[in-house]
Amino acid sequence: MEPKQVTYHPLMSESRDSESITEHDQEDTSHDGYIIPRHQRFRGWVRHIANPVLIALIALCLLVCALIVAVLTKLNPSDLQCTKQLSSWSPALDAVEYIEYDFDGAFNATSIYRGPPTEERESAWFNLTYKHGVEIPPDKLSTLNKTEEDHLQHVPSDVGPGYTGLLEVFHQLHCLNIVRMYTWWQAGKYDEPPEGLVRNELKNRIHVDHCIESLRATLMCSSDVSLLYVQVGGAAGLRADFASHHKCRDFRKIERWIDENWTVV
């Protein structure tokens, strides 16, 4: 019996650097022993990736994914997307967030804003209603149904080229405050006409009627469809439950926004 032929393979030195790697080291061996040079394997992958059919399939997959995202966004829009869709343009739209809570509207409920004039109560109403303005960019006039012919006031030149704007909510609160002060002025609870009123009854009446009309339009515009309930029992038998549940814009966040972002005194 002949002895087995011994095959000798020299060992690679551990100290050999990259410059001593031979061309054979850069080649790979397939399962059948055929050695495929690396540059050929690279070109094969390029041809595979550049296959028009494969490119078309990848593009189709990306398009389908984009459509799915678009449809899901439409079917389940965010609160902010709904707000922008259902509101006229305002620089404060990005500050709008929503909160849910129950109103405390009972006849005997207490509030810093409710009751006869006191120094603390007048200060609270003043802080609630008197706010600075913001700049309306000229390119936004058309979206607000305004033009140069409306003779709008420009902001100071050092602020920008736009126009002076006030957030409507603070005008509405101002009007509510005027009505509040007028009732207490009529009841003799002020020694002097409060801020916004004068000693001319006709001028006061015109101001108050303007405010009542403004608040009427606002209430009808928003048309709150939240529910009030009727409670059974008690001395009267039936009574309204004014602790109705609402989903509201977070007023304090909007208030912080205008306090931090106003540009016009």
C-alpha positions in Angstrom: 0.0 0.0 0.0 1.4 3.3 -1.1 1.7 6.1 1.5 -0.7 9.1 1.2 0.8 12.1 -0.7 1.4 14.9 1.7 0.3 18.4 0.5 2.3 21.3 1.9 0.7 24.8 2.3 3.0 27.5 3.6 1.6 29.5 6.6 1.0 33.2 6.2 3.3 35.2 8.5 1.5 37.1 11.2 3.7 40.1 10.5 2.9 40.3 6.8 1.4 43.7 6.0 -1.3 44.5 3.5 1.2 45.3 0.7 2.2 41.6 0.6 -1.3 40.3 -0.1 -1.2 38.4 -3.4 -3.7 38.5 -6.2 -4.9 35.1 -5.0 -5.8 36.6 -1.6 -8.1 39.0 -3.4 -10.1 36.2 -5.0 -12.9 34.1 -3.7 -13.7 30.4 -4.3 -17.1 29.3 -5.3 -18.7 26.0 -4.0 -17.4 24.1 -7.0 -13.8 25.3 -6.5 -13.8 27.9 -9.2 -12.1 31.1 -8.1 -14.1 34.3 -8.9 -12.0 37.5 -8.9 -13.4 40.2 -6.7 -13.7 42.8 -9.4 -15.9 40.3 -11.4 -18.1 39.7 -8.4 -18.5 43.5 -7.9 -19.5 44.0 -11.5 -22.1 41.2 -11.1 -23.7 42.9 -8.2 -23.8 46.2 -10.1 -25.5 44.5 -13.0 -27.9 42.9 -10.6 -28.8 46.2 -8.8 -29.0 48.1 -12.1 -31.6 45.6 -13.5 -34.4 47.8 -14.8 -37.1 45.5 -13.5 -35.6 45.6 -10.0 -35.4 49.4 -10.1 -39.0 49.5 -11.2 -40.1 47.2 -8.3 -38.2 49.3 -5.8 -39.7 52.5 -7.1 -43.2 51.0 -7.0 -42.7 49.9 -3.4 -41.6 53.4 -2.4 -44.6 54.9 -4.1 -47.0 52.5 -2.4 -45.4 53.3 1.0 -45.8 57.0 0.3 -49.4 56.5 -0.6 -50.1 54.5 2.5 -48.6 57.2 4.7 -50.6 59.9 2.9 -53.9 58.0 3.3 -53.3 57.3 6.9 -52.5 61.0 7.5 -55.8 61.9 5.8 -57.8 59.3 7.7 -56.3 60.2 11.1 -55.1 63.9 10.9 -53.5 65.5 14.0 -55.2 68.1 16.1 -52.9 70.7 14.6 -53.7 69.6 11.0 -57.5 69.9 11.8 -56.9 73.3 13.4 -55.1 74.7 10.3 -57.7 73.2 8.0 -60.7 74.7 10.0 -59.2 78.1 10.9 -58.1 81.2 9.0 -54.4 81.9 9.0 -52.7 83.1 12.1 -49.1 83.2 13.3 -50.4 81.6 16.6 -51.9 78.5 15.0 -48.8 76.4 15.9 -49.4 77.3 19.6 -52.9 75.7 19.6 -53.2 72.5 21.7 -56.3 70.9 23.1 -57.4 70.0 26.6 -60.5 68.4 28.0 -62.3 69.4 31.2 -65.7 70.1 32.8 -66.9 73.7 33.0 -67.7 75.0 36.4 -70.8 77.0 35.5 -73.1 76.5 38.5 -74.9 79.6 39.8 -73.0 79.5 43.1 -69.6 78.7 41.6 -66.7 81.0 42.5 -64.0 82.5 40.3 -61.5 85.3 40.4 -63.3 86.8 37.4 -66.8 86.7 39.0 -68.3 89.1 41.4 -68.3 92.8 42.2 -65.2 94.9 41.4 -62.2 94.5 43.7 -58.6 95.5 43.2 -57.6 91.9 42.7 -60.5 91.1 40.3 -59.8 94.2 38.2 -56.2 93.2 37.9 -57.1 89.7 36.9 -59.4 91.0 34.1 -56.8 93.5 32.9 -54.1 90.8 32.6 -56.6 88.6 30.8 -57.6 91.1 28.1 -54.8 93.6 27.4 -52.2 92.1 25.1 -49.7 93.3 22.5 -50.0 92.8 18.8 -48.1 90.8 16.2 -47.0 91.5 12.6 -49.1 90.2 9.7 -46.9 89.5 6.7 -48.0 91.3 3.5 -48.3 88.0 1.6 -51.0 86.8 4.0 -53.4 89.6 3.4 -55.2 87.8 0.6 -55.8 84.7 2.7 -57.4 87.0 5.3 -59.7 88.6 2.7 -57.9 92.0 3.0 -56.0 94.2 0.6 -53.9 97.4 0.6 -57.1 99.3 -0.1 -58.3 98.5 3.4 -55.8 101.1 4.8 -54.4 98.7 7.5 -51.9 100.1 9.9 -48.3 99.1 9.2 -46.0 97.9 12.0 -43.0 100.2 12.9 -40.4 100.0 10.2 -37.9 98.5 12.6 -40.3 95.6 13.1 -40.9 94.7 9.5 -42.9 95.5 6.3 -46.2 93.9 7.6 -49.3 95.1 9.3 -50.5 95.3 12.9 -52.6 92.3 14.1 -54.3 91.4 17.3 -55.5 87.9 18.3 -59.2 87.9 18.2 -59.6 86.0 21.5 -58.3 89.0 23.4 -60.7 91.4 21.7 -63.5 89.0 22.6 -62.4 88.9 26.2 -62.1 92.7 26.2 -65.7 92.9 25.0 -66.9 90.6 27.8 -65.0 92.7 30.3 -66.7 95.9 28.9 -70.1 94.3 29.5 -69.1 93.2 32.9 -67.8 96.6 33.9 -70.9 98.3 32.5 -73.3 96.3 34.6 -71.3 97.1 37.8 -71.0 100.8 36.7 -74.8 100.9 36.4 -75.0 99.3 39.8 -72.9 102.1 41.3 -69.9 99.9 42.2 -67.3 102.2 40.6 -66.5 105.7 41.8 -65.2 106.6 38.4 -65.9 105.1 34.9 -63.7 102.0 34.6 -61.2 101.7 31.8 -63.0 101.6 28.4 -66.1 103.5 29.7 -66.8 107.2 30.0 -69.3 109.5 31.6 -71.2 109.8 28.3 -74.1 107.3 28.4 -74.6 107.3 24.7 -70.9 106.4 24.0 -71.0 103.7 26.7 -74.2 102.2 25.1 -72.6 102.2 21.6 -69.5 100.5 23.0 -71.5 97.9 24.9 -73.8 97.1 22.0 -70.8 96.7 19.8 -69.4 94.2 22.3 -72.6 92.3 22.6 -72.8 92.0 18.8 -69.2 90.8 18.6 -69.7 88.1 21.2 -73.0 87.0 19.5 -71.2 86.6 16.2 -68.3 84.7 17.9 -70.7 82.3 19.7 -72.6 81.6 16.5 -69.4 81.2 14.6 -68.0 78.6 17.0 -71.4 77.0 17.5 -70.4 74.9 20.5 -72.3 71.6 20.3 -71.1 70.2 23.6 -73.9 68.9 25.8 -75.7 70.3 28.9 -77.6 67.9 31.1 -80.8 68.1 33.2 -80.5 66.8 36.7 -83.5 65.4 38.6 -84.2 66.0 42.3 -83.9 68.9 44.7 -86.4 71.5 45.7 -87.1 72.6 42.1 -87.4 69.0 40.8 -85.4 69.7 37.7 -82.3 71.8 37.2 -79.6 72.3 34.6 -76.2 70.7 35.1 -73.8 73.3 33.8 -70.7 71.2 34.5 -70.6 70.2 30.9 -67.6 68.4 29.4 -65.6 70.3 26.7 -62.6 69.8 24.5 -61.1 73.3 24.4 -58.1 75.0 23.0 -55.5 75.5 25.8 -56.0 79.2 26.4 -53.0 79.5 28.7 -50.7 78.2 26.0 -52.0 80.8 23.6 -51.6 83.4 26.2 -48.0 82.4 26.8 -47.4 82.4 23.1 -48.5 86.1 22.7 -46.6 87.1 25.8 -43.4 85.6 24.3 -43.9 86.4 20.6 -45.6 89.8 20.4 -43.8 92.3 18.1 -46.1 95.4 18.3 -46.8 97.5 21.4 
